[in-house]
Amino acid sequence: MSIDPFTLEVIRNGLSAIAEEMSLVVMRSARSPLLREAGDLSSALTDRDGLLIAQGQDIPMHMGVMSFTVQEFLKIVPRDRLKPGDVWLLNLPQVGGNHLPDVKAIRPVFSGDRIVAFAVSLAHWADVGGAAPGSYYAAAYDAWQEGLRIPPLRIVTAEGPDEEKLAMVLANVRGPEERRGDILAQVAATRAADRRFAEMFARYGADEVERAFAALHDRAERQMRAAIAALPDGVYDGEDFMDDDGHGGAPTAVRVTMTIRGEEAVLDFSASDDAVPGPINTTRFITAASVYYVMKAVCGPEIQPSAGCYRPLTIVTRPGSILDAPADKPVVGGNHETAQRVADAVFLAFAKFAPEKLSAGGPTTAGLLIFGGHREDGTWTTFYEVHGGGEGARADRDGMPAIRAHMANVMGTPAEVVEAEYPIRVERQEILRGTGGKGRHTGGDGLRRVYRARVDGLTLTTMCERMVVPPYGLEGGEAGAPYRLTLVRADGIETALPGKTNLRIAKGDRVIADSSGGGGYGKI
């Protein structure tokens, strides 16, 4: 039975509004500035089988991963175990995941006694335990050093939170009260979705809403097939490199062969390098998420993100490679560093026949700094901050300065919030003029931010790329300036920091983050 196209459009927009409301609930009620200010979170809705039907305007890498999360969850937790009021937590990379700090809260949505949908709230916790504050351990060589591993765990029922399970989780993370607040914010977001679905069911009927799910999948598939059919058939290669193997070794390659035939595309990453010792490995889910982002951005930005949108795509990874790593490998940086290399490799494949659709290389790294330790009053704190850089230039314009690009969509934390919440002073923030690559159109400029420690004994973690392999130019444009990190001790001694490290800093020490410039486009 078909659904009226006007009703379909109202339901489609209603679903998107539910996902957006979920994200706002987390931002307004979470305890950590990482969620309240930076917005390192995402929201998604799926149908009863775990197939994506709507998402918030959040973070592409999260959204692609959540295309798989509920499907993998249902392989472990059958539907007959799920009850109204349930909320389950999980962060295992093997269960439709990416890295341990990104914790998913899953609520089944019922109509009567049957499941119709799922609401998923993903939030990056500022700490999930492990060897280093902030749960990024640069020297990690196995997955267990990266923090608490949560298999599907029911933490809320219709009676309320399961305090024993929450106590187990909170005993294994730093800043437990902040983490508790963040968990409850995620629970509240899924509860808001449950209420909105109930209103939708009351207005249209659950059967009509499920017909809308199916129609949205089918329409998105038709639109993506038409968009792929408009591309020239052929085989196109793309290649990009991580700066190292995660432990300071040689650059590590991410390679794709993209085959376009008619209405379908196959993206084969089998030629990528093997899994590496350091924490830049990733999962096949993140690889797929990066592909989904690129294909939607290039081929159909207006298409409703849904499982149907991605049916014409086949993604091949090689088990044992950096993009489909063994379960015991560390993966924390792969989430936002290796994911970006996947996206750039696919963009470079598109550059072989459609450079005018693309930007040159940009700030495709989190540029991540984590400060951990105690405030002046003795309470624990973890400050997690990412840094934008210069956007790559395009065929018709220069790149913009100091923005985020592609797989990440996280905001910077305002200096006033940093100084109010953490034992850190933001001494300087400015555009780094002249760091964009030259070309017919010039790449955007990077950003400088200078932090000074106000207490002794803070830990500093870095997780950055584009320090060795800079953002690329297109069509003869020059590369942008690479990322740089500098530690200036209180006595004035300067040290260039590596992209991936853990160390301690003292009161008065300064950390300078100079983000990369964007690549130029076209010969001058």
N, C-alpha and C positions, 0 to 999 in steps of 0.2 A: 504494500500500500504506500503510495507516494505521499509526500508532505507538501502542503501549500508553500510556495516560495516566500511569501511574506512572513508566514509563521517561522519558516526556517531562518530567515534573516534576523528576526527578533530574538529567537533562541540563541543563534550564533553570537550576537552581541551580548546577550545575557550571560552566556558562558564566559566570554572574555571579561565581562564586568565582575563576575564572581572571582576569577583568578586575580584580577587587579585588586579587589577588596582584600583578598587574603594577604597580599604583599603589604598593603597599607596597615592591616591589623598588626602584622609582625613589627613593622617599623615604628608604630605608635606605642607598642606595649613591651618590646624587648628591653632587656637590661643593658646589653653591651652596645657601646657606640658603633662597633663594627656593623651591627644590624640597624640601629636607630639612625645613624648618620651616613655611613658608607653604603648601606643597602646591599650587603653581600648576602643576598637571599633570592629565592625564586618561588613561584607558585604554579601549580599545574592541576588540570583536571583530566581524568581518563574515563573511558567507558568501563563497563563491568569486567571486560577482559584485560584492562590495563592499557588500552590503546589511547594515545594522546588525543584529546578533543579541544583543549584550549590551554592557554598559558598567559601569564602576566607579561608585561613589557619589562622583562628582567634580564637575566644573564644567559646568553646563548648556550654556553657550555652546560649550564645546569638544565636548560630546557631540553636539549637533546638527550641528556642522560635520563631525564625523567620520562622520556619516551619508552624506556626499558624497565624502570624501577618496579612498577606495580606488576608487570608481566613476570619478572624474575621473583618478586615477592610471592606471587600466587603459586609458583612452583614449590615453594617451601611451606607456605601457610595456605591450606586449601580453604575455599570459600565457606565450607560448613563450620569452620572454626571462628569465623568472623561474626561479631554481634553488633547491633546498634550501640553507638557510644564508644566503640573501640577506637583507640589511637595507638599505632605501632611505631616504634623508632627503629631505624637501621642506618648503618653507614658502611657496611662491608662492600668493598669495591666489586666483589664477585656477584653481588646481588643488585645488578643494575646500577652500579655506583661509579664513583670517580676517585675521591680520596677521603680519608677518615674525617677531616674537619667538616665536610659537608654532610650534615645529618638530616635525614628525611623523616618527617612525621606523616604517616599514612592513615587516613580515616575512610572506611567504607561508608558509602552513602546509600541508605535504604529507602525503599518505598514499600511500606508494609513489611512483609517478611522477606523481600528479595533485594539483592544488591543491584543498583542501577549504575553507580559511578563510584569513583574514588577521588578524594581531594588529597593533594600532596603538597606539603610545605617543606621546602629545603632551606636550611639556614647554616651558614658557616659559623661554627662555634669558635670563639677566640682561643679555646684550648680544649683538646680532647686527651690530655695526658701525653705520655711518651717521654722521650729522652730530653727534650728541650721545651722551654716555655713557648707556647704558641703552636707546638706540635709539628714544627718543621725542623727536622734534624738533618743537617747537611751531610753528616758523615754516616748516615744510615746505610746499612747493607742488608737489612731484612725488614719485612712489613711490620713486625711487632715492636720495633723501636719507634714507630710513628704514632702510637697512641692506642687508646681503647677501641677495640673492635666490637661493634654491636651487631649481632645477627638480629633478624626480626624479633622484636621484644615488645610485648603489649604493656604499655605503661599507663594507659587510661582505659577504664571501662565505664559503663553507664553509672556506676557507683562513684566514680571519681578517680583521682590519681592513685596508682599502686605505689605507695610510699616505700615499700621494701625494694622494689626494682629501681625506683628513682635514687634511693640511697646508694645502691650498688654503683650506678652510673656516676653519681656526683662524688663518690669517694675516690674516683679514679681520674678526676680532672682538676685542673687548677682553677681557682675562682668559682667554687661550687654554687655560691648564692647567685652570681651572675648567670651561670649556666642554667640554674633552675628557672630563673626568670625568662631566659630565652626559650627554654623548652615549653613553658606555659604559654608563651606568646605563639609558638608554633601550634600548640593545641588549640588556642583560641582562634587562630586563622582557619583551621580545618572545621571548627565548630561554626564559624561564620558561613563557610561554604555549605555546610549541612543545612543551615537555616535557609539560605538562598535557594538551594535545590528544592527544599520542601515547598517554598513559595511557587517555584516553577512547576512542580508536579501538581500543585493545587490548581494552577491556572490552565495548564495544557494537558495534564495527565502524564503519568510516567511513560506509558507506551508511546505517546506522541514525541516525548523528549528523546526516547531511545531511537525512534525513527529519524529524528533530526541528527543524532550522532552518526548513524549510518549514511545519511545523505551528505553530511559534511565530509566524511571520509571519501565518499565517491566523487564529490565535486572537486575536492582538493587534488585527488589523483588525476582527474581529467585535466585540470589546469596545469599541473606539473608536467604531465605527458605532453601537452601542447607546447609548453615552454621548452622542453628538451628537444622536441621535434623541430623547433625553429633554429637549433644549433647545427652547425655543419657536422655531419658524420665524420668520424676519424678517431685516431689514437693519439693522445697527447700526454706527454710526460711533464712532471713537475718535481722539483727537488729543493729542499731547504735543510739547514743544519742547526742543531743545538750547538751552543758554544763548546760543550765538552760532554763527558760521560756522567756528569753529576758529581764526580770526585776530582775534577781538574785534569782529566785526560783529554784525548783528542776529540775534535768535533764529531758529532753523531748525526747520521743522515736520516731524514724522513723523505721517502720517495713514493710517488704515486704514478700509476699509469691509468689514465682516464679514457675509457672507450665509450664513444657515443654512437649508438645505432638506433636510428628511428626515434621512438618515444622513450627509450630507456638509456641509462648510463651505468656503467660498471666502473668502480674506483678501486683499484687493486694496490694495496700497500705492502705486498709481500717482499719487495726489494728493500724495504727499510732495514736499518741495522738491527742487530740482536739486542735483546734487553741488556741494560748496563748495570754496573754496580750501584750507582747513586740513585737518588730519589726523583728521577725524571722519567721513569717508566710510566706507562699508563695502560688503561683498559680499552678493550675493543668498543666499549660504550662511549668513551670520550672520543675515540677516533670517529665513530659514527656521528656523534654530536657535532664535531667540527665540519664534517662533510655536509650534514643537514644545513648548517648555518650558511656555508658557502653557496650551496645549490639554491637555497631559498633566496639569498641576497642577490645573486646574479640572475637567476631565472624567474623568480616569482615573489618579490617582496610583498605583494598584496595578497598572496594566497594564505588562507586560514591555516595556521600551523596545526597539523594533525597527522595521525598515522597514515592517512590516505595520501598526504602530500609526499611522503617518502617511499611509497610503494614502488615507483619506477626506478629506485636506486638500489644497486647491489654493491655492498661494501665488503671487500675481502681483506682480511688481516692474516698474518702468519703467526700462529702460536709460537711463543718464545721470542718474538721480536719486541722492540721497545714499545710498539703500539698494541701489543696483545701479550703482556708480560705474564710470567708465572705468578701464582698467587702469593708466593713468599717474597716477591720483590718490593722494594719501597717505591711509592708512587706519588708522594705528596705534591711534588712540583710538576708532575705530568699533567695535573688538572688544568693549570693555566699557562704553563710554559710549553710543554710538548703539544698540547692542544692547538696552540697558536702556530706551531711549526706545521702541523697537519693542514690547518687552514691556509697558510701561506704556500705550502706545496701545491695545493689544489688551485689556488689563485694563479700561481705561476704556470700551471697547466693551461688554464684559461687564457693566460697572456699570450700563448702561442697563436691564438686565432681571434681573440676579442679583447685586446689591451684597453680599448677605449671604454670598456665597461668597468674597469678596475682602478683602484688606487695603488700607487707604489707602496713599498714596504713602510710600515708605520711602527708605533710603539707596542709591538706584539709581544710584550712581556708584562707580567704583573708589576715588575720593579718593586718587589716586596721587601719591606723591612718590618721586623717584629721586635719590639722592646718588651722585655719581661722582667718582673721583679717586684719590689715592695715600694709602696708610696711612703711619704714622710711619716704617715700615721701607722705604718706597719701592715696595712692591708695589701693583699695581692693584686697585681694588675698585669694585663697583657694588652699591649697596643699593637695592632695589626694595621699596616698602612700600605696602600698601593699607590703607584705614581704614573700618571699619564705622560705622554710624550708628543712628539710632532707627528701629525697625520701625513701619510704619503700624498704627494701631489696627484692630480688626475689630468686627463687629457684637456679639460676645460678650465682648470683653476689650480691655484696653489693649495697646499695642505694647510690645515688649521693648526695652531699651536696648542700644546698642553691638553690633549684629550685622550680618551681611551678608544681603542679600535678593536673591532672584530669580536673575539670570543668572550671578552670581559665587558662589563657594563657597571662597574663599581665606582661610586663617587669618592672623592677625597674627603677626609675628615677636616672640618674647619679648624684653623689654628686655635681659635678660642675654646673649642671643645677639647682639643688635645691638651691644652694647658690647664683646663679645669679638671680633667679626668685623670691625667697621667703626670708622673714626675718628670716631665719633658717640656722644654721651651722650644717653640718654633721661632728661630731667630731670623730667618730670611725665606722668602718665597718670591721667585721671579722667573720670567721667561728668559731662556738662554738664546739670545739673538745669534743668528748665523749658524745654527746647528742643523738646519734643514738642508738636504742635498740640493745642489744646483741643477737646473734644467730649464727647458722652455717654461715649465711651471715649477716653482721651488717647493720643496717639502716644508712642512710645518716645523716650528722650533720646539725644542724640548723645554723642560721645566727644571729649575733648581729649588730644592727645599733643604734647609739646614736645621738640624735638631741638636739641642744641647741637653745633656743629662743633668738633672737637678739632684740626684742622689747617687751614692756609690752602689756598685754591685749589680747594675742592670745587665741583663743578657741582650745581645743583639744577634738577630738572625737575618741573613740576606738570602733571597731566592730570586735571582734575576738572570735574564738572557739578554741578547743583543749587546753584549760587552765585547765579544770577539767577532761575531758575525753581525755586521751592522744592518739596519733596514735597507733593503735593496731599492735601487732606482728602476724605472721602466722606460723602455723605448729610448735608451741612451742617457737617461737622467742619472745623476750621481747618487751614491748611497748617502744616507743621513749619518750624522755623527753617532758613535756608539754610546751606550749607557756607561756611566762612571760612578763609582762609589769611593768616598774618601773618609778616613777616620783621622780627625785632628785631636790628639791628646791635649789635656789641659796645659801641658808644658810646651805646646806648639809643634810637637813632632807629628808629621803627616805620614799616613800609610795608605796606599791604594788597596782597597778591599776586593777580594774575589767575589764573583757572583753568587756563590753558595758557601756560606760559612756560619759558624756559631762562635761567639766570643763574648767576653765581658768588657763592659766599659765603666768608667768611673765618673764621679761628679765633675762637671766642667768639660768633659769630652764632647766633641761635636762630630756628628755624622752628616756628611754632605751627599745628597742624592742628586745626580745630574742625569736626567732621563734623555733618551735618544731622540734625535731629530728624524723627521720623515724623509723618505727617499724622494728624489726629484723625478719629473716626468718629461721625457723628450730632450733631444739635443738642443743646446743653446744656439 
